[in-house]
Amino acid sequence: MLLEIDKPSVSEVDIISYDNDLSDNEKQVFIRLFNNIKPYITHTPSSPFMSHQLRFVSFANDILSACRYSQYVQDISPMPSSAALHSLALDSPTIYSLFCSSKERGYYLYKEDGSAIRDSRDATWNQNACFGAFFDLKAIDGICASSGLRFAHYINVRPGCKTVSVMGKLEKVHSSNRTSRYKKRPADNNIPAIVLSEENEVQLKREMEDLQSTIETLNAKLSTLTKAKNSGVYKKDKAIKDLKAKWPSSKTEALYKQIRQLKADRFQEFQEVDHVRKSLKSARSQLYWKKQVS
């Protein structure tokens, strides 16, 4: 409107003729903005240049965003996506569906071993065969290699079929001077074997039997404590919930101490089970390493 109306100022009548859907407050804001900005606009006898419009588009976008009219904000340099342009995405299953799914007029595609590609799953596993039947793979590989990419078997055909987008994957650069973190070390066969005396072997066996007995005892204790904890925690949770329901009506010190004691008892049961689990884990670890020595 700033560029279309050739007046130094506008009135409410001009605003109504331009847009009748504005409220009274919006009209007053519109008039003030127009009258304050119009003197700074360069007069152009012909159609205005983009450089004249751009500053006011940016200014209008800021105002519209501040006034929560984001739906009217204009993109200065929009970048349309392939989906917005309704491009044709070509991958190996799409090529098979377009050209080979029809039994009457379809083409026949063949794998590298000479067998026919019969469905989309075969097409997915034989991408070079699908693309190579219709495109020059050497030329595509050369285009991708010029940018340090490897052809990703995906092409976007733009509307009008004049331009396409060839998708590529970044090639990994392998340096011969770089040593891998996970390089396999040569086997060392000169490690001396551990030889136990007869006395130490008897003692080790006795310790392993004691650890096995401890593990069985801890397993039984853990099972008992877990069952008791599950039952006790359920009862304590219910009791705490019932006491908390009384809290809004009777906020007494006795009720607060009772809730706190139930929570402490519940935590104690958790600690007992956790202590047995840690002891069992330690005993199993010791037994494992003693078996390695024996």
C-alpha positions as CSV (number, residue, x, y, z in Angstrom):
1,M,0.0,0.0,0.0
2,L,2.9,2.4,0.8
3,L,4.1,1.9,-2.8
4,E,0.7,1.7,-4.5
5,I,-0.9,4.9,-3.1
6,D,0.6,8.1,-4.5
7,K,-0.4,10.4,-1.6
8,P,1.7,12.0,1.2
9,S,-1.0,10.9,3.7
10,V,-4.1,8.8,3.9
11,S,-7.4,9.1,5.8
12,E,-9.8,6.5,7.1
13,V,-11.8,6.6,3.9
14,D,-8.6,5.5,1.9
15,I,-8.1,2.7,4.4
16,I,-11.7,1.5,4.1
17,S,-11.4,1.5,0.3
18,Y,-8.2,-0.6,0.5
19,D,-9.3,-3.0,3.2
20,N,-12.7,-2.9,5.0
21,D,-12.0,-5.8,7.4
22,L,-9.8,-3.8,9.8
23,S,-11.1,-2.7,13.2
24,D,-11.0,0.9,14.4
25,N,-7.9,0.5,16.4
26,E,-6.1,-1.2,13.5
27,K,-7.2,1.6,11.2
28,Q,-5.7,4.2,13.4
29,V,-2.4,2.3,13.6
30,F,-2.4,1.9,9.9
31,I,-2.9,5.6,9.3
32,R,-0.2,6.6,11.7
33,L,2.3,4.2,10.2
34,F,1.5,5.3,6.6
35,N,1.7,9.0,7.3
36,N,5.0,8.7,9.2
37,I,6.7,6.4,6.7
38,K,5.4,7.7,3.4
39,P,7.7,10.9,3.3
40,Y,10.8,8.7,3.4
41,I,9.8,6.6,0.4
42,T,11.6,7.4,-2.9
43,H,9.1,8.4,-5.6
44,T,9.3,6.0,-8.5
45,P,7.3,6.9,-11.7
46,S,7.4,3.3,-12.9
47,S,7.1,0.0,-11.0
48,P,9.1,0.1,-7.8
49,F,12.5,-1.7,-7.6
50,M,13.0,-4.6,-5.2
51,S,15.5,-2.5,-3.2
52,H,12.7,0.0,-2.5
53,Q,10.4,-2.7,-1.3
54,L,12.7,-4.8,0.8
55,R,13.3,-2.4,3.7
56,F,9.5,-2.0,4.1
57,V,8.9,-5.7,3.9
58,S,11.3,-6.3,6.8
59,F,9.8,-3.4,8.8
60,A,6.3,-4.8,8.2
61,N,7.4,-8.3,9.2
62,D,8.6,-6.9,12.5
63,I,5.4,-5.1,13.2
64,L,3.2,-8.0,12.2
65,S,5.3,-10.4,14.5
66,A,5.0,-7.9,17.4
67,C,1.2,-7.6,16.9
68,R,0.9,-11.4,16.7
69,Y,-0.1,-11.5,13.1
70,S,2.5,-14.1,12.2
71,Q,0.3,-15.6,9.5
72,Y,0.9,-12.5,7.4
73,V,4.7,-12.4,7.7
74,Q,6.3,-12.7,4.3
75,D,9.5,-14.7,3.6
76,I,12.1,-12.4,2.0
77,S,14.0,-15.2,0.3
78,P,11.9,-18.4,0.5
79,M,13.6,-21.7,0.0
80,P,11.0,-24.1,-1.3
81,S,11.5,-27.7,-0.4
82,S,11.2,-30.7,-2.8
83,A,8.0,-31.7,-1.1
84,A,6.5,-28.3,-1.6
85,L,7.3,-28.3,-5.3
86,H,5.8,-31.8,-5.6
87,S,9.0,-33.3,-7.0
88,L,9.2,-36.9,-8.1
89,A,11.4,-38.8,-5.7
90,L,13.2,-41.7,-7.4
91,D,14.7,-44.6,-5.5
92,S,15.0,-48.2,-6.5
93,P,11.6,-49.4,-5.2
94,T,9.9,-46.4,-7.0
95,I,11.7,-47.2,-10.3
96,Y,10.5,-50.8,-10.1
97,S,6.9,-49.7,-9.3
98,L,6.8,-47.2,-12.1
99,F,8.4,-49.2,-14.9
100,C,8.3,-52.9,-13.9
101,S,5.2,-53.6,-11.9
102,S,2.9,-53.8,-14.9
103,K,2.9,-57.4,-16.3
104,E,1.6,-56.3,-19.8
105,R,3.8,-53.2,-20.5
106,G,6.5,-53.4,-17.8
107,Y,10.2,-53.7,-18.3
108,Y,12.3,-56.6,-17.0
109,L,15.2,-55.7,-14.7
110,Y,18.0,-58.2,-13.9
111,K,20.4,-58.5,-11.0
112,E,24.2,-58.8,-11.5
113,D,24.0,-62.6,-11.4
114,G,21.4,-62.6,-14.3
115,S,18.3,-63.4,-12.3
116,A,15.2,-61.2,-12.6
117,I,14.2,-58.6,-10.0
118,R,10.7,-59.7,-9.0
119,D,9.5,-57.2,-6.3
120,S,10.3,-54.0,-4.5
121,R,12.3,-55.9,-1.9
122,D,14.6,-57.3,-4.6
123,A,14.9,-53.7,-6.0
124,T,16.0,-52.4,-2.6
125,W,18.8,-54.9,-2.4
126,N,19.9,-54.3,-6.1
127,Q,19.9,-50.5,-6.4
128,N,22.7,-50.4,-8.9
129,A,20.8,-52.7,-11.3
130,C,17.6,-50.5,-11.0
131,F,19.3,-47.2,-11.6
132,G,21.8,-48.6,-14.1
133,A,18.9,-49.7,-16.4
134,F,17.7,-46.1,-16.9
135,F,20.6,-43.8,-15.9
136,D,24.3,-43.5,-16.7
137,L,25.8,-44.5,-13.3
138,K,29.4,-43.6,-14.4
139,A,28.3,-40.0,-15.1
140,I,26.3,-39.8,-11.8
141,D,29.3,-41.2,-9.9
142,G,31.5,-38.6,-11.5
143,I,29.2,-35.8,-10.5
144,C,29.1,-37.0,-6.9
145,A,32.8,-37.6,-6.8
146,S,33.5,-34.0,-7.8
147,S,31.9,-32.9,-4.5
148,G,33.5,-35.7,-2.5
149,L,30.3,-37.7,-2.3
150,R,29.1,-41.2,-3.1
151,F,25.8,-41.7,-5.0
152,A,23.0,-42.5,-2.5
153,H,20.7,-44.0,-5.1
154,Y,18.1,-41.2,-4.7
155,I,17.1,-38.6,-7.3
156,N,14.6,-35.8,-7.1
157,V,13.1,-34.8,-10.4
158,R,11.9,-31.1,-10.3
159,P,8.6,-30.0,-12.0
160,G,9.1,-29.6,-15.7
161,C,11.7,-32.4,-15.8
162,K,14.4,-29.8,-16.6
163,T,16.5,-30.1,-13.4
164,V,17.1,-32.9,-10.9
165,S,18.8,-33.2,-7.5
166,V,21.2,-36.1,-7.1
167,M,21.6,-37.1,-3.5
168,G,25.0,-38.3,-2.3
169,K,26.7,-39.5,0.9
170,L,29.9,-38.1,2.3
171,E,32.9,-40.4,1.6
172,K,34.9,-41.4,4.7
173,V,38.5,-40.3,4.4
174,H,41.0,-43.0,5.5
175,S,44.5,-42.0,6.2
176,S,47.3,-44.5,6.0
177,N,49.3,-42.7,8.7
178,R,46.4,-42.8,11.2
179,T,46.4,-45.8,13.6
180,S,43.1,-47.2,14.7
181,R,42.1,-47.1,18.4
182,Y,40.9,-50.6,18.1
183,K,43.8,-52.1,16.3
184,K,44.2,-55.7,17.1
185,R,47.3,-56.4,19.2
186,P,49.5,-59.4,18.4
187,A,49.0,-62.3,20.6
188,D,51.5,-62.7,23.4
189,N,52.2,-66.3,24.0
190,N,55.0,-65.7,26.6
191,I,52.7,-64.8,29.5
192,P,53.6,-67.1,32.4
193,A,50.9,-69.4,33.6
194,I,49.9,-69.2,37.3
195,V,50.9,-72.4,39.1
196,L,49.4,-73.0,42.5
197,S,50.9,-75.2,45.2
198,E,48.8,-78.0,46.6
199,E,48.2,-76.2,49.8
200,N,47.0,-73.0,48.0
201,E,44.8,-75.1,45.7
202,V,43.1,-76.7,48.7
203,Q,42.6,-73.3,50.3
204,L,41.2,-71.8,47.0
205,K,38.8,-74.7,46.7
206,R,37.6,-74.1,50.2
207,E,37.1,-70.4,49.6
208,M,35.1,-71.2,46.5
209,E,32.8,-73.6,48.4
210,D,32.3,-70.9,51.1
211,L,31.5,-68.3,48.5
212,Q,29.0,-70.7,46.8
213,S,27.3,-71.3,50.1
214,T,27.2,-67.6,50.8
215,I,25.6,-67.0,47.4
216,E,22.9,-69.6,48.0
217,T,22.2,-68.1,51.4
218,L,22.0,-64.5,50.0
219,N,19.7,-65.7,47.2
220,A,17.3,-67.2,49.6
221,K,17.5,-64.1,51.8
222,L,17.0,-61.7,48.9
223,S,13.9,-63.7,47.7
224,T,12.4,-63.5,51.2
225,L,13.1,-59.8,51.7
226,T,11.8,-58.9,48.2
227,K,8.5,-60.6,48.9
228,A,8.2,-58.9,52.3
229,K,9.2,-55.6,50.8
230,N,6.6,-55.8,48.1
231,S,3.9,-56.6,50.5
232,G,5.1,-54.1,53.1
233,V,5.6,-51.3,50.7
234,Y,2.1,-51.8,49.3
235,K,0.6,-51.6,52.8
236,K,2.7,-48.6,53.8
237,D,1.8,-46.8,50.6
238,K,-1.8,-47.3,51.2
239,A,-1.5,-46.2,54.9
240,I,0.5,-43.0,53.8
241,K,-2.2,-42.2,51.2
242,D,-5.0,-42.6,53.8
243,L,-3.1,-40.3,56.3
244,K,-2.4,-37.7,53.6
245,A,-6.1,-37.6,52.8
246,K,-6.8,-36.5,56.4
247,W,-4.1,-33.8,56.2
248,P,-6.2,-30.9,54.9
249,S,-8.8,-31.2,57.6
250,S,-6.5,-32.1,60.6
251,K,-2.9,-30.7,60.3
252,T,-1.5,-32.0,63.6
253,E,2.0,-32.7,64.7
254,A,1.1,-36.3,65.5
255,L,-0.3,-37.0,62.0
256,Y,2.9,-35.5,60.5
257,K,5.1,-37.7,62.6
258,Q,3.1,-40.8,61.8
259,I,3.4,-40.1,58.0
260,R,7.2,-39.4,58.4
261,Q,7.7,-42.7,60.4
262,L,5.9,-44.7,57.7
263,K,8.1,-43.2,55.0
264,A,11.2,-44.0,57.1
265,D,10.2,-47.6,57.6
266,R,9.5,-48.0,53.9
267,F,13.0,-46.6,53.0
268,Q,14.5,-49.0,55.5
269,E,13.1,-51.9,53.7
270,F,14.5,-50.6,50.4
271,Q,17.9,-50.3,52.0
272,E,17.9,-53.8,53.4
273,V,17.1,-55.3,50.0
274,D,19.7,-53.1,48.3
275,H,22.4,-54.2,50.8
276,V,21.7,-57.9,50.1
277,R,21.8,-57.3,46.4
278,K,25.2,-55.6,46.6
279,S,26.6,-58.4,48.8
280,L,25.3,-61.0,46.4
281,K,26.9,-59.1,43.5
282,S,30.3,-58.9,45.3
283,A,30.2,-62.7,46.2
284,R,29.5,-63.7,42.6
285,S,32.3,-61.5,41.3
286,Q,34.8,-63.0,43.8
287,L,33.7,-66.5,42.8
288,Y,34.1,-65.7,39.1
289,W,37.7,-64.5,39.5
290,K,38.7,-67.4,41.7
291,K,37.4,-69.8,39.1
292,Q,39.6,-68.1,36.5
293,V,42.6,-68.8,38.7
294,S,41.7,-72.4,39.3
